[in-house]
Amino acid sequence: MLISEDDIYAAMKELPGYIDITPGDFKELYVHAYQHALQKIVGSLTAEQFMNRKVIAFNRKTTLDEAARVMAENNFSGAPVIDDAGTVVGIISEKDFMYCIAGKGAQSFLSVILEFIRCSGGVTQTIGSKKVADIMSSPAITITETTTVVDIINLFSEHAINRVPVVDESGGLCGIITRADLLKTPLSLLS
C-alpha cells in the first residue's frame, strides 16, 4: 500500500497535541504496523470460513465413466474419493485421467489426443473397465476446518495441487477448498 508524504502530514495534523516524529519515521512505523495487522488478519482466516460444504465425492468403486460424466456435467476438475465409511482415501482429477490415458509423462491435453490417435480406440476400452480407485491419487492431502488460509496456500504450492478436502477428526469429509475459493477471499482487498 502506497502512502505519500502528504498523507503522513495530513494524518499528523489530525492528531491532538505535539508528536516528536519525522514523516519518515511515521511512514516506517505505519508500514510495520500495517504488516503486523495484515499478518494477524490473514493468520486468523481458516478453512471453515472458505470451504464449500456441498461436495460431490466419489466412492472408490465408482466407474471412471461415471466419475468423468459427473465431473463434466458439473464443470469441475477434481473431487475427493471416499471409502464405504465416508473416510477420504484419495482425490481423482483430470490429471489422473490424463495419466491413465497417456501415461505419467503426459504434460498436456494434446498428449492425450496423440495417445488416442496412436491407439485408435484401445484406450477407451481400458478406461471403461477401471474404477476410481485404480487411478486416484492416494493418500489424499487433507486439512481440518481450523487449518489457516496461509497453511492451505502453502500446501497448494508445495504439492502442486488445486484442491484439498476438509475432514473431521475421523477423516470424514466435511468440505473442500479449491484455489478458486482462495481467490474469492478478502485477501485481495488487503493487499
N, C-alpha and C positions, 0 to 999 in steps of 0.2 A: 504494500500500500504506500503510495507516494504522499509525502507531507511536505509542503513548501514552507519556506521561512515566513511568508505572510500568514500561513495558517498558525504557525507557532506564536508569532506576535499577537495575533487575534486571540488565541487561547490564553496567553499570558495576561492580556489586558482584562479578560473576563474574571480572573482570579482576584479575590479580595486581598488587600494587603500587598506587601512587597515580598517578592521571591528573588533571592540572590542566585540566579541561574542564567547561564547564557542560552541563547536559542539553540546552539549546537548541542549543549548538554541536555536541554529539554528534548530535542529530537532523538538523541541517543536513548534517553530514558523512555520515551514514548515507544520506540521500536522494540526495546526489550520487554516492556510491559505488554505490548501487543502480541509478541511472540509467546510469552507465557500464557496469556489469556487464550490464545488460539490453541496452544497445546492442551490446555485444561479442557477446553470445549471439545476438541477432537478426541481427546483421550476418554471422555465420558460417553461418547456415542457407541452404542453396542448393536450387535446383530438383531436383538429383539426389536429395535426401532426401525429397521430397514428390511427385515426378511419378509418374503412372501409366504404366507401361511397356507395358501391354496397351491399345493404342489401335485403335479402329475408324476407319479413314480411307477416304475415297472417292477414286477416280480421277476426274480432271476430266471423263472421258467417261461416268461413271455417270449414268443417267437420274434425274430428280428423283423419279419414282415410287419407284424402288429406294432412293434415299437417304432419302426420307421414311419408307418402310416399315421400314428398318433402324433409323433413329433412334427411331421409335415403339416398335418391338419391344424395343429395348434401353434405352428410357427415358432418352435423353439429348437435349440440345437443340442440339448443335453438334458438328462434327468437322472435322479437317484434311482438306484436299484435296491430293492428290499427283499428280505427272505420272508418265509411264511409267517414269522412272528412280528414282522414290521420293522426289523432292525436294518439299518442301512449297511449294505455289504459292498456297494460299488457305485460307479457312475457310468452311464452309457452316453456317448456323444457322437456327433458327426465324425470326429476324428477316429473313433473306434470303428465306425462303419467304413471309413476310408481305408484304414489299415487292414480291415478284413478283406476288402476287395482287391486292393493294390499292394498290400504288404506294408511293413513298418517303414519302408523307405519312401512311402508316398508323401509328397510335400504339398500337393495341390489337388483341386478338383480335376484338373486336366490329366493328372497321372491316373486318376480313377477312370476317366474316359478312355485313355490309352489302354488300360488293362481290359476294359470291356471290348474294345476293338480287337485286341490280340486274342482274347479267349472266346469270342463270339458265342456268348450265352452260357458257358460253363460256370462263370462266376455266380450268376443268379441262381443256378441250381444249388450251389454250395451254400449260399447265404440262406436260401429258403428253408434248409433243414436245421439251421442253427437257432440257438436260444440266446437271450440277452447275456446270460452267464458265460457264454462261450467267447464273447468279445469285449465285455465290460472292463473298465479299468478298476482294479481292486488291489488293495483295500481302498476305500474311499477316504479322502481327506475330509474331515468333518470339523464343525465348530459347535459351540453351545450358544445359547441366547445371550450370555454375558461376554462373549468374545468382542473385543473392541474393534472398531472400524479400522484402526491403524493396523492391528494384527491381521485382519482379513485382507487388507490391501497387500501386506507383506506376503501372506500365503499365496495370493494370486500371482504375485511377481516371482516368488521363489520356486513355485511348482508349475508355472506357466499354465494355469487353469482359468476357466471363465465362470465357474460356478462352484459353490460349496454348500452341501446340505447342513442344516442346523438340526442337531439331535439333542435328545434329553439324556439324562444320566445313564439310561439303559441302552442307548444307541438308537432309540426310536426316532423316526422322522418327525420334526416339528415344523420345518420350513426350508427355504432355500434362499441364498443370496447370490446374485449374478453381478458381473462387472457393471452391467447397465443399471442395476439397482444403486450401486455406489455412485454412479454419475448423477443420479437424481437427488443425492444427499445435499444438505445445505453447505457442504464443504466448499462448493464453488462460490457461494456467497461470501465466504470468509476470507478468500484469498485476494 
